[in-house]
């Protein structure tokens, strides 16, 4: 639901929904015949619950690739200062394939993005030739990742 600011009404989920989400976070391809009994439901009831969670935008079931295993050796967060329309620049940045995350922020930076690159040359080309060349971008600060200690996707299920 990236970029969807229109409906911020929280969806109420119960303990069974939370248990379903936790199990799918471990194995997003878990069969309903296994999922249902694990949370005290029939397979059909588990399927209905999962479908409702998807339709309400509570969960997405996707494959998450590992950049390092695919030859992308540089991951970085870039803080960007902007003079002008934040939304227009954010939208333009979102069109750049190597940028995987774009946030309009408050504080020191107007925008914060995450990039995944094959090497330092590609990162330099993105920062220098694409981002800093955009009208309205006044400065950037790049934070390359040395390693990632933790990634968590289990909000609201604990």
C-alpha positions, -999 to 999 in steps of 0.1 A, spaced: 0 0 0 30 23 -6 20 58 -12 -17 52 -3 -25 81 21 -62 81 14 -74 56 39 -55 54 72 -84 38 91 -69 8 110 -83 -26 102 -93 -45 133 -78 -80 133 -82 -106 160 -58 -132 175 -65 -157 148 -57 -132 120 -25 -124 139 -16 -161 141 -23 -165 104 -1 -135 95 28 -148 117 26 -182 100 25 -167 65 55 -146 74 75 -178 79 60 -196 49 39 -174 25 32 -205 5 18 -226 33 -12 -247 22 -46 -238 37 -49 -275 47 -19 -268 70 -26 -232 79 -63 -237 90 -56 -264 116 -26 -246 129 -48 -217 139 -79 -237 149 -99 -232 116 -109 -253 87 -90 -249 54 -119 -230 39 -122 -206 68 -84 -200 67 -87 -193 30 -115 -168 36 -95 -151 64 -64 -148 42 -84 -134 13 -101 -108 36 -66 -97 49 -54 -93 14 -85 -75 1 -83 -51 31 -47 -43 24 -35 -58 57 -11 -82 41 6 -88 7 20 -122 -1 52 -117 -22 86 -132 -28 114 -112 -12 147 -116 -30 181 -112 -13 201 -85 -32 235 -98 -22 227 -133 -36 217 -116 -70 249 -96 -74 237 -63 -59 266 -55 -36 257 -19 -26 226 -9 -6 223 26 6 199 51 22 200 86 7 187 117 24 176 144 -1 169 181 5 145 196 -20 134 231 -30 100 227 -46 72 202 -48 81 172 -26 55 150 -42 66 157 -77 102 149 -69 92 118 -49 72 106 -79 101 111 -103 125 93 -79 100 64 -77 104 59 -115 141 50 -111 144 12 -111 173 10 -86 154 30 -60 133 6 -39 119 29 -13 108 65 -14 96 84 16 85 120 20 99 129 55 101 156 80 133 167 97 168 171 83 158 156 49 127 162 28 130 128 11 146 95 22 152 68 -4 168 34 -5 188 21 -34 201 -13 -44 231 -13 -68 255 -37 -83 286 -16 -74 299 18 -63 300 30 -99 263 24 -103 255 41 -70 276 71 -81 258 73 -114 224 72 -97 233 99 -71 253 122 -94 236 118 -128 200 110 -119 192 124 -84 214 154 -81 206 164 -117 168 166 -109 155 202 -108 146 210 -72 172 187 -56 195 209 -36 216 183 -17 220 146 -10 237 126 17 244 89 11 246 63 38 259 30 25 250 -1 45 279 -21 60 255 -49 69 219 -52 80 215 -65 115 177 -67 115 148 -66 91 113 -70 106 80 -73 89 58 -83 118 41 -51 128 9 -55 148 10 -92 152 29 -96 185 
